[in-house]
Amino acid sequence: MQEVYLDNSATTKPLTEVIDYVSKVLTNNYGNPSSLHNKGLAAEKIIKEARNLIAAYLKTNPEEIYFTSGGTEANNLAIRGVCYNYSNRGKHIITTEVEHPSVKETFLALEEEGYEVTFLKADQQGYISIDKLVQTIREDTILVSIIHVNNELGTIHSISKIAELIKKSNSKTFFHVDTVQSFGKVLLLPADWGIDLLTISAHKIHGPKGIGALYVKKGIDLKAQIIGGGQENGLRSGTENVPGIAGFIPALKKLPEYTVEKPYDLSVNKLKNYFIEKITQKCPTAHINSPQEGAPHIVSISFPGARGEVLVHGLESEGVFVSTGSACHSKSHEKSHVLRAIKLPPEKIDGTIRISFSRYNTRQEINYAISKISEQLKLYF
Ligand SMILES: Cc1ncc(COP(=O)(O)O)c(C=O)c1O
């Protein structure tokens, strides 16, 4: 049976080069980067190369990149790190109703600790109102955290514009951006755009799981959340995940470069548009929740009357892998907070699946997936 993997926002298949290099590093470069002998130095060299590659891709400085255990930890570190170090300036923090749980839950926990949180509402396509954001920023606002590409909808927030307006409203407010779903998928220029803190994760770009990084603009002092041996310049203690960091390297080397003229992968966008065109022809009642100008790799689609979970399992039995709403919700019975935030009616939420592409998917795979989705839907209608 053919296998078609269309759940690339949940995670991506590691590249062969990644698997080979991780295995090579585990075999030969098992030294502790803190050791003084050459096994340690060899491991340290790998970390340096990965840090340099991330910095080069983001057009930042290597000293501004800190490795973490993934996007979740980087989001926690950015948000708590700012809050605990700058609470003398104020305790008001702002985020949106459509964040990944690693941001949302961190804000909720901080609210319990006495921080005042504003959750900005999103419209039907997942966009926040920038005017509303500006009105919300106060003298005591120390942090704004906004997702770049929404993991459930693909909505792209205009980060450069948002950063400019935040700084105009309060030049002391820090701006954190969760770019786990945008890094390597769409144009991202943290320094030019005025981002202070930015989160990335390797497993969304065909690298290994359990490794991510936080960009921290020079001059920002975060309170470390994991303390101990002082690795990562004291910001994140713990012996470095050298195999994971090594696995980042081939994945980074393979990332497409984007420009203002070509801000994303045109072939992935074509696949997405082709999928939307064909599926809506075959199933006219289907409702696309993602904005037309959303990220090239994510489509949220509702089939009213169907059940997302049943569809996921039906498709899996045909070798097609997709997700209900978001992977972070698939094991919970609670309806997706993002789909609720955009006011999707409950019957549409129940019938929602998320299709997410990679640059390695082919049109033939999309045709196969469309035929299998249509077959599954025939069981309903
Ligand atoms: C937008 C977003 N932020 C953060 C994360 C968490 O990243 P990680 O899985 O590396 O912890 C994810 C993962 O799905 C995500 O989609």
The ligand as a Gaussian input file, in Angstrom:
#p B3LYP/6-31G(d) Opt

LIG

0 1
 C        3.588000      26.525000      16.804000
 C        4.280000      25.518000      17.652000
 N        4.966000      25.928000      18.720000
 C        5.618000      25.075000      19.516000
 C        5.599000      23.726000      19.268000
 C        6.316000      22.799000      20.199000
 O        7.541000      22.372000      19.643000
 P        8.221000      21.029000      20.169000
 O        7.411000      19.896000      19.633000
 O        9.612000      21.075000      19.574000
 O        8.244000      21.101000      21.637000
 C        4.876000      23.230000      18.170000
 C        4.773000      21.781000      17.905000
 O        3.834000      21.303000      17.325000
 C        4.210000      24.164000      17.330000
 O        3.510000      23.770000      16.273000

